[in-house]
Amino acid sequence: MKAGIIGGTGKMGTLFSRVFSRAGYEVQVCGRRSPSRCRDIAADCSILVISVPIRETVPVIRGIAPLLREDQILCDLTSLKTGPVEAMLASRALVIGLHPMFGPTVSSLHGQTIIATPARIDDESLASFLSIFEQEGARITLSTPEEHDRMMAVVQGLTHFVTLTVAETMRRLDMSPEATEPFRSPVYQMEMGLVGRLLSQDPDMYGDMLRENPYIPPVLAACHESLGYIQRAVGDPESGVFREIFLENARYFGGYSQKAAEETDFLIDAMVRR
């Protein structure tokens, strides 16, 4: 059994190369800028995984799609699914989109979520393929490409946008994390951890996440409206609007709020004991 990783020289490709190797596959890798080697791998492997930056995913897929056979499985690892899956369906191969909801620095797949968007694959082949990751403890969420991208507009787009907005606001105020550290609370420390984690990574990757997902513009528009709504409520303390907004959202989140409080209490306790 052979698995080919196009883009396998990158960090995520390297991680999945090890996963397939442990599952008993002979893994072949190529960089996305080695088209002849990629074509050789496409002809030779039963599973092909595209692991390249978002903006290059569809062009790379289009380059190998005409070479593939009906007995091969073609998948990608990008954080967008509609465009890549549509491009993969132009081949004759079985098609399944994958989105690992973690970075390449994880120590294992145990407890990690992988979203799968099967587009053209029979149940038996799908189960066999996904078992490669389930055997390592990964949790599989099945979705359609459209539902995936709609959810990612919030799960990734909204959260990354807000995190970057915190960083931009602090920079404009000339308020460095180091200056605030003696005044930090555990919750603020967690927030700064998220900001620092984002800023330590590839800006092009995050830019593509925010620009390429067609569901993100209305999410960011709603975020902008919400910011203005809450800002006006804060500016009018006599009206009681802020309290109404707070309680309305508390009702909407329901029991999740208590669960979140308990989970973050656990994290705060771990941080204090460290």
C-alpha positions, 0 to 999 in steps of 0.5 A, a space after each residue: 500500500 502506498 500513500 502520496 503526500 503532495 506538500 509532504 515536506 511541510 509541517 502538516 504533510 510531515 505529520 500525516 506522513 508519519 500517521 500513514 507510515 504507522 498505518 502500514 503505508 509506504 509513504 512517498 512525498 514531494 514538494 508542491 514545486 516539483 511537478 514531475 515528482 508529483 505526477 509520478 506519485 499520483 500515478 503510483 499511490 492508492 491514496 493521495 493527500 494534498 497538503 499545500 497552502 490554501 491559495 495553492 490547493 486548487 491549482 495543485 489539484 487541477 494539475 494532477 486530477 486528469 492523471 488519477 484512476 477510479 481505484 485511488 482516493 484523493 483528499 486534501 488537508 486545507 481549512 476550506 472545503 468547497 473549492 478544493 472538493 469541487 476541484 477534486 471531483 473533476 478527477 475520476 478518483 474517490 474524493 474526501 476532503 479533510 480538515 485537521 482542527 489542530 496544528 502540526 505541532 501536536 504530539 499525537 492525534 489522540 483526542 484531536 478532531 478531523 472534519 471529513 467531507 466525503 464527496 464521492 466514496 462508498 461507505 466501505 472505503 470511507 470507513 477503511 480510510 477514516 480508521 487510519 486516523 481513528 486508530 490513533 485516537 482522532 475524533 471524526 466529524 462528518 460534514 458537507 463542504 458547504 456546512 464545513 465552510 459555514 461553520 469555519 466562518 465562525 470557528 476560525 474566521 470570527 475567533 481569529 478576527 477578534 483575536 487579531 483585533 485585540 492585538 491591533 487595539 493594544 498596538 494602537 494604545 501602545 500597551 505591550 503585553 509585558 507592560 500589562 503582565 504585573 496586572 494580569 488576571 488568569 483570564 487575561 493571561 489566557 487571552 494573551 496566550 491566544 493572541 501570542 499564539 496567533 501572531 507566532 504563526 504564518 500571516 498568509 495562512 490566516 489571511 487566506 482563511 479570512 479572505 477565501 471563505 465566502 461565508 466570512 464577510 457576513 460573519 464579520 459584518 455581524 461582528 461589526 454591528 455587534 461591536 457598535 451595539 454593545 459600545 452604545 450600550 456601554 455608553 448609556 449606563 442608565 438605560 439598562 440595555 447592557 444588562 439586557 444584552 448580557 442576560 439575553 446572550 446568557 440565555 442563548 448560551 444556556 447550560 454551556 456557560 456553566 460548563 465553560 466556567 468549570 472548564 476554564 476554572 480547571 485551566 486557571 487552576 493548572 496555570 496557577 499551579 505551574 
